[in-house]
Amino acid sequence: MSQPGLDLTKGNLLKNLIKLASPIVFSNFLQTFYNLTDAFWLGKLGENARNAVSVAGMTFPLVFFLSSFGFGFVVAGTSLISQYKGAGMPEKMKEVVGQFILILSIFSVIFILGSFIFLDQILYLLQTPSEIYLSAKEYISIILSGMIFMFIFLSYQSFSHGLGDTISPMKIQMISVSINVILDPILIFGLGFFPRMEIKGAAIATLIARIIAALIAIYYLVKKSPHILPKMKNMIPDLDMMKRILKISIPASMGFSMTSFGFLVLQGFVNSFGTVVISIFSIGNRMIGLFMMPAMGISSALASIIGQNLGAKQIKRAEKSVWVAFKLTLIIMTIGCFILFFFGASLTRFFINDAAVIEVGRRMFKVTSIAAFVFGNLFVFMGVFNGSGHTKPSMILNIARLWFFRIPLVFILSGKIISLLSIKWKFLIDIFSKLAQPLSAFPYDALWWSMLISNVLASIWAYSIFRKGKWKQASI
């Protein structure tokens, strides 16, 4: 049986990048479409539309936070599998997969139990509006039940990407999203013999789709990639391989978790302004996520290329691939962000025809379109660091972008820092009042401006780290 995937240590770099990135971009688009489907149908619930969209919207950063610890393992999987493939060490690939199964099994049990135990406290800290509290709790509980299945699929996806196979995960995404698209209106509105479940129906549709995706992923691993399928001996705890996995995954997990926790803090800020701002923040995150798909796909493809070439000790080829990826990202993001800038209000109206929400959306997209453009280029450097297994720079940048720059700027530009810190000194009050003055009419616009400024600062920092060249040393 031929082994799936591409040998990324030879051939035209641009062609390899496009061939590898295209299925990833499409898969990421499907994942975003997955979320947009919920927002679209929930936005058609009449007088309950705003509350329903708010519930789905506030769930996104929460689930991202709770699952972020597992994303670090995904980065480690792609990095190690790609480097061992480039180095021609198939037995080591089996060890990676075996130890992954062991680590993720333990992690999943801890994750699911902890999430359910502290769910009420988390919703309270998020300042969840009372009118959507019960709906939010029910929706999130169902989504959490399916997280183990999401981890199974993501693990398979990381192994496949490391091998240079991005088509198989894409096929699974297509099936999963199709199921969600079909089930959403049926379960939300109660079509046929199904009862009307509204927001609960959207959660159940997502759960079913994720279970099916996980089962297909397991089937594909056994049938399409038997050469990396671990034997029983590979699933006995191996401290050396575990240490190698954790050395890559812990910084990545910390970066993801601190980023997602930062978004929870931002979600609390958003929730304090009511359902109009919650709704547009939800729609904005999804739309920006949609237009970020090409950059994210190129970043993931670049990580695989970097990994295989470093494993094969082809440093010059790895360096060249970075600039090819950067140029491609620049072209694509220019087009996408142009659409967001000029047609943001129309895109908002598509999801929810609420005049107040549309007006906030119009202002939001004028700023976030430029912020997304900058962030797209930052993804290129993230792909370099993750592919080489040097995930500490990614961790530092993810944490700094949100905690050092964006979150402080949100509270400063909105003027909320004065009450938050109970500032008494007049000269400080004067300084912060002047900084908040430009956005005093709409203080929540600080969300968009802080995003732009933080992305610019993080991108400059990422470039300086990249130039130092430490990433050129393979982690295996």
C-alpha positions in Angstrom: 0.0 0.0 0.0 1.4 3.4 -1.0 1.8 5.9 1.8 -0.3 9.0 1.7 1.3 12.4 1.8 3.9 14.5 0.0 7.7 14.4 0.2 8.2 18.1 0.9 12.0 18.0 0.8 12.0 18.2 -3.0 10.0 19.8 -5.8 8.8 23.4 -6.5 8.1 25.1 -3.1 5.2 27.3 -4.3 3.5 24.3 -5.9 4.0 22.2 -2.8 2.8 25.0 -0.6 -0.4 25.5 -2.6 -1.0 21.7 -3.0 -0.6 21.3 0.8 -2.3 24.5 1.9 -5.4 24.3 -0.4 -7.1 21.3 1.4 -6.2 22.9 4.8 -7.7 26.2 3.8 -10.8 24.4 2.6 -10.9 22.4 5.8 -10.6 25.5 7.9 -13.3 27.2 5.8 -15.5 24.2 6.5 -14.8 24.5 10.2 -15.7 28.2 10.2 -18.8 27.4 8.1 -19.6 24.9 10.8 -19.8 27.8 13.3 -21.5 30.2 10.8 -24.2 27.7 10.2 -25.3 27.8 13.9 -25.2 31.6 13.8 -27.2 31.8 10.6 -30.0 29.5 11.7 -30.2 30.8 15.2 -30.4 34.3 13.8 -33.8 33.3 12.2 -35.5 32.5 15.5 -37.5 35.7 15.5 -37.6 37.5 18.8 -35.3 35.0 20.3 -32.7 35.5 17.6 -30.4 38.0 19.4 -30.3 35.8 22.6 -29.7 32.6 20.6 -26.8 34.2 18.6 -25.4 35.6 21.8 -25.3 32.2 23.5 -23.5 30.6 20.5 -21.2 33.6 20.3 -20.1 33.6 23.9 -19.6 29.8 23.8 -16.8 30.1 21.2 -14.1 31.7 23.4 -15.1 29.5 26.3 -14.8 26.2 24.4 -11.6 27.5 22.8 -10.2 28.1 26.3 -11.3 24.7 27.7 -9.9 22.8 24.6 -6.8 25.0 24.1 -4.6 22.7 26.3 -5.2 19.9 23.7 -4.2 22.1 20.8 -0.6 22.1 21.9 -0.4 18.4 21.4 -1.7 18.9 17.8 1.3 21.3 17.1 3.6 18.7 18.6 2.1 15.9 16.4 2.6 17.8 13.2 6.1 18.9 14.1 7.5 15.5 15.2 5.8 13.4 12.5 7.1 15.8 9.8 10.6 15.9 11.1 10.8 12.1 11.6 9.4 11.6 8.1 12.0 14.0 6.7 14.7 12.2 8.6 13.4 8.8 7.3 12.6 7.3 10.8 9.3 5.4 10.5 9.6 3.6 13.8 9.8 7.0 15.6 6.6 8.0 14.0 4.8 5.0 15.5 6.3 6.0 18.9 4.9 9.5 18.6 1.4 8.2 17.8 1.5 5.6 20.6 2.5 8.2 23.2 -0.1 10.6 21.9 -2.9 8.1 22.5 -1.7 7.6 26.0 -1.3 11.3 26.9 -4.6 12.4 25.3 -6.5 9.6 27.0 -5.4 10.9 30.4 -5.8 14.6 29.4 -9.4 14.1 28.1 -10.7 12.5 31.3 -9.2 15.4 33.4 -10.5 18.0 30.9 -14.1 16.8 30.7 -14.5 16.3 34.5 -12.9 19.7 35.3 -15.0 21.5 32.7 -18.3 20.3 34.1 -17.4 20.8 37.8 -16.5 24.5 37.3 -19.0 25.4 34.6 -21.2 27.5 36.8 -18.3 29.5 38.2 -17.0 30.1 34.7 -20.4 31.5 33.5 -20.5 33.7 36.5 -17.1 35.1 35.8 -18.1 35.8 32.2 -20.8 38.1 33.5 -23.3 36.0 31.5 -26.6 38.0 31.2 -29.4 36.4 33.3 -31.8 36.1 30.3 -29.4 33.7 28.6 -27.7 32.0 31.5 -29.7 28.7 31.5 -29.6 28.5 27.7 -25.9 29.1 27.7 -25.3 26.4 30.4 -27.3 23.8 28.5 -25.7 24.6 25.2 -22.1 24.5 26.6 -22.7 21.3 28.5 -23.7 19.5 25.3 -20.7 21.0 23.4 -18.3 19.9 26.1 -19.6 16.3 25.9 -18.3 16.2 22.3 -14.8 17.6 23.0 -13.1 14.2 23.2 -14.3 13.4 19.7 -12.9 16.8 18.5 -9.5 15.9 20.0 -9.5 12.5 18.2 -10.1 14.2 14.9 -7.5 17.0 15.6 -4.9 14.4 16.5 -5.5 12.5 13.3 -5.3 15.8 11.4 -2.0 16.7 13.0 -0.4 13.3 12.0 -1.7 13.6 8.5 -0.4 17.1 8.0 3.0 16.0 9.3 3.0 13.2 6.6 2.1 15.8 4.0 -1.5 14.5 3.6 -4.0 17.3 3.9 -6.7 15.8 1.7 -7.9 13.0 4.1 -8.7 15.4 7.0 -10.4 17.7 4.5 -12.7 14.8 3.4 -13.6 14.1 7.0 -14.4 17.8 7.5 -16.6 17.8 4.5 -18.7 14.9 5.8 -18.9 16.4 9.3 -19.9 19.9 8.2 -22.5 18.4 5.8 -24.1 16.5 8.7 -24.1 19.7 10.8 -25.7 21.8 8.0 -28.4 19.2 7.5 -29.2 18.7 11.2 -29.1 22.3 12.3 -32.4 23.5 10.8 -34.1 20.2 11.5 -33.2 20.2 15.3 -33.4 24.0 15.8 -36.9 24.5 14.2 -38.2 21.0 14.8 -38.8 19.8 11.2 -40.6 16.5 10.5 -41.0 14.3 13.6 -38.2 16.1 15.5 -39.2 18.5 18.3 -38.3 22.2 18.2 -35.2 22.5 20.3 -33.8 26.0 19.3 -30.3 26.6 20.8 -30.2 23.0 22.3 -30.8 21.6 18.8 -27.7 23.5 17.4 -25.6 21.9 20.1 -26.8 18.4 19.5 -26.2 18.8 15.8 -22.6 19.7 16.5 -22.2 16.8 18.9 -23.4 14.3 16.4 -21.2 15.7 13.6 -18.1 15.5 15.8 -18.8 11.9 16.9 -19.0 10.9 13.2 -15.8 12.8 12.3 -13.9 11.0 15.1 -15.0 7.6 14.0 -14.0 8.3 10.4 -10.7 9.6 11.5 -9.9 6.4 13.4 -10.9 4.4 10.3 -8.7 6.5 8.0 -5.7 6.1 10.4 -6.0 2.3 10.3 -6.7 2.0 6.6 -4.7 4.9 5.1 -1.7 5.3 7.4 -0.9 1.8 8.8 2.8 2.6 8.7 2.4 5.0 11.6 -0.1 2.9 13.5 1.5 2.1 16.9 1.9 -1.4 18.3 1.3 -2.3 21.9 5.0 -1.7 22.8 4.7 1.9 21.4 1.8 2.6 23.9 3.9 1.7 27.0 4.9 5.0 28.7 8.2 6.1 27.1 9.6 8.9 29.2 12.0 10.1 26.5 9.3 10.5 23.8 6.8 11.9 26.3 9.4 14.5 27.3 10.0 15.4 23.6 6.2 15.7 23.0 5.7 17.8 26.1 8.7 20.0 25.4 6.9 21.1 22.2 3.3 20.8 23.4 3.4 22.6 26.8 4.6 26.0 25.4 2.1 25.7 22.6 -0.7 24.8 25.0 0.3 27.6 27.3 0.2 30.0 24.4 -3.2 28.8 23.3 -4.7 28.6 26.8 -3.5 32.0 27.8 -4.8 33.4 24.5 -8.1 31.8 25.0 -8.3 32.9 28.6 -7.6 36.4 27.4 -10.6 36.1 25.0 -12.7 35.0 28.0 -11.7 38.3 29.7 -12.6 40.2 26.5 -15.9 38.2 26.4 -16.7 39.5 29.9 -16.0 43.0 28.7 -18.3 42.4 25.7 -21.1 40.9 27.8 -21.2 44.0 30.0 -22.5 46.0 27.0 -25.5 43.7 26.4 -26.8 41.5 23.6 -26.2 44.0 20.7 -22.4 44.0 21.3 -22.4 40.3 22.1 -24.1 39.5 18.8 -21.8 41.6 16.7 -18.7 40.4 18.5 -19.9 36.8 17.7 -20.5 37.6 14.1 -17.3 39.5 13.8 -15.2 36.7 15.2 -16.7 34.3 12.8 -16.3 36.5 9.7 -12.7 37.4 10.5 -12.1 33.7 11.2 -13.5 33.0 7.7 -11.2 35.5 6.0 -8.2 34.4 8.0 -8.6 30.8 6.7 -6.0 31.2 3.8 -3.4 32.6 6.2 -4.0 29.8 8.7 -3.9 27.2 6.0 -0.6 28.5 4.6 0.8 28.6 8.2 -0.1 25.0 8.8 1.3 23.9 5.4 4.5 25.8 6.1 4.9 24.1 9.4 4.9 20.7 7.6 7.4 21.9 5.0 9.6 23.4 7.7 9.5 20.2 9.7 10.3 17.8 6.9 13.1 20.0 5.5 14.7 20.5 8.9 14.5 16.8 9.5 16.3 16.2 6.2 18.8 19.0 7.2 17.8 21.1 4.2 18.1 24.5 6.0 18.3 26.7 2.9 15.1 25.2 1.4 13.3 25.7 4.7 14.4 29.4 4.7 13.2 29.9 1.1 9.8 28.3 1.9 9.2 31.1 4.5 9.4 33.9 2.0 7.3 32.0 -0.6 4.6 31.6 2.1 4.9 35.3 3.1 4.3 36.6 -0.5 1.4 34.2 -1.0 -0.2 35.3 2.2 0.2 39.0 1.4 -1.6 38.7 -1.9 -4.5 36.6 -0.5 -5.1 38.7 2.6 -5.1 42.0 0.6 -8.2 40.7 -1.4 -10.0 39.3 1.7 -9.5 42.4 3.8 -10.7 44.7 1.0 -14.0 42.8 1.1 -14.3 43.1 4.8 -13.5 46.8 4.8 -16.1 47.8 2.2 -18.9 45.3 2.7 -18.9 44.7 6.5 -22.4 46.1 7.0 -23.9 43.9 4.3 -22.2 40.8 5.8 -23.6 41.6 9.2 -27.1 42.0 7.7 -26.9 38.5 6.2 -26.7 37.0 9.7 -29.1 39.2 11.7 -31.2 42.0 10.3 -31.1 44.2 13.4 -30.4 47.9 12.7 -28.4 48.4 15.9 -26.2 45.4 15.3 -25.6 46.4 11.7 -24.4 49.9 12.6 -21.9 48.5 15.2 -20.8 46.0 12.6 -20.1 48.7 10.0 -17.7 50.5 12.4 -16.1 47.2 13.5 -15.2 45.9 10.1 -13.5 49.2 9.1 -10.9 48.5 11.8 -10.8 44.8 12.1 -10.3 44.3 8.3 -6.9 46.0 8.7 -6.1 44.1 11.9 -6.9 40.8 10.2 -4.5 41.7 7.3 -1.6 42.3 9.8 -2.5 39.1 11.8 -2.5 37.0 8.6 1.2 37.8 8.1 1.9 37.0 11.7 0.6 33.5 11.1 3.5 32.9 8.7 6.1 33.3 11.5 3.9 31.1 13.8 4.1 28.3 11.2 7.9 28.6 11.2 8.2 28.3 14.9 5.6 25.5 15.3 7.0 23.4 12.4 10.5 23.5 13.8 9.3 22.5 17.2 10.5 25.8 18.8 7.1 26.7 20.3 8.3 29.0 23.0 8.4 32.1 20.7 4.8 31.2 19.7 3.8 31.0 23.3 5.4 34.4 24.1 3.9 36.1 21.1 0.4 34.7 21.8 0.5 35.7 25.5 2.0 39.1 24.8 -0.4 40.0 22.0 -3.4 39.6 24.2 -2.2 40.2 27.8 0.6 42.8 27.3 -1.1 44.7 24.5 -4.7 44.1 23.6 -6.4 43.6 27.0 -4.8 46.6 28.6 -5.6 48.7 25.5 -9.3 47.6 25.7 -9.7 48.9 29.2 -7.6 52.1 28.5 -9.2 53.1 25.3 -12.7 52.4 26.7 -12.1 54.4 29.8 -13.0 51.4 32.0 -9.5 51.2 33.5 -10.3 54.2 35.8 -13.1 52.3 37.6 -11.5 48.9 37.3 -8.4 50.0 39.2 -10.3 52.5 41.4 -7.8 55.2 40.4 -7.9 58.3 42.7 -4.9 60.4 41.5 -6.2 63.3 39.3 -3.2 63.3 36.9 -3.8 59.6 36.1 -7.5 60.2 35.6 -6.7 63.1 33.3 -4.3 60.9 31.2 -6.7 58.0 30.9 -9.7 60.2 30.2 -7.8 61.9 27.3 -6.8 58.5 25.9 -10.4 57.3 26.1 -11.9 60.5 24.6 -11.8 59.5 20.9 -14.0 56.5 21.6 -16.2 58.0 24.4 -19.4 57.8 22.3 -18.9 54.1 21.6 -16.5 52.8 24.3 -16.8 49.2 23.1 -15.1 50.2 19.8 -11.9 49.8 22.0 -12.3 46.1 21.1 -11.5 46.7 17.5 -8.8 49.4 17.9 -6.9 47.4 20.5 -6.9 44.4 18.1 -5.3 46.4 15.4 -2.6 47.9 17.6 -1.7 44.6 19.3 -1.4 42.8 16.0 1.0 45.4 14.7 3.2 45.2 17.8 3.2 41.4 17.9 4.1 41.1 14.1 7.1 43.4 14.6 8.2 41.3 17.6 7.7 38.0 15.6 9.9 39.2 12.8 12.7 40.1 15.2 12.6 36.6 16.7 12.6 35.0 13.3 15.6 37.0 12.2 17.7 35.5 15.1 17.4 32.1 13.4 17.2 29.7 16.4 14.2 28.0 14.7 16.6 26.4 12.1 17.6 23.8 14.7 15.4 20.7 14.4 13.8 19.5 17.6 14.5 15.8 17.1 
